[in-house]
Amino acid sequence: MKCVLLAGGKGTRLMEETLEKPKPLVQIGGKPILWHIMKSYSHYGVNEFVICLGYKGNMIQEYFSNLNENWNCTFVDTGLETMTGGRLKKVQKYVEDETFCFTYGDTVNDLDISKEIEFHKKMRLLATVTACIPPEKYGILQLNGNMVEEFKEKPKEEKNWVNGGYFVLEPGIFDFIGNDPETVWEEKPLKNLATSGKLAAYKHQGFYQPMDTLRDKMKLNKLWDSGNAKWKV
């Protein structure tokens, strides 16, 4: 099975790092976050990767071309300004007619990928998204006009499922993506898959952490350095 990795964005919210390197090469524990993601997939038997390049893509290709890993990597320049759906559409020919995995190059978790794949096959739908609970807990404000009547922490029992960024997909999903490079995967394609009854959710209640900001990077490095990197396999 192949895994398509989105690795072409500019990472504007992590500009402290991404001025010099692409976001997937920002390091956690001395290794790029993209390496951590690929290690997770490899642990579950997925060793073929289609990497969608864009911003500073040559640096990603150079790094992963020189690694001593049992990985088969295909590097595809999907454009500098192309959006997520557009990038996925551009690699359609590389996944051919097989079930494949698809994920972002900036999120780690302790998901059992083999169980998600098994779940996807049992559901017999075109797409499965990993549903995760956001790591951050925000305080809730009870307002009356411009006045705060009550401030309380978000209840622990309250669950708001979000797109965790790890997908298992069938080639039929490409029928839901146009040829416009501006197509955003999370907008029209995913919404249409959902309304058509072709999108399943695999609920993951374990560790999940995107790396969107410098604070996120520092948090992940702290977990790694303290021996609490839950995504490590």
Summary of the structure (lengths in Angstrom):
residues: 233
radius of gyration: 18.3
end to end distance: 19.2
largest distance: 60.4
contacts: 700
relative contact order: 0.19
helix: 33%
strand: 27%
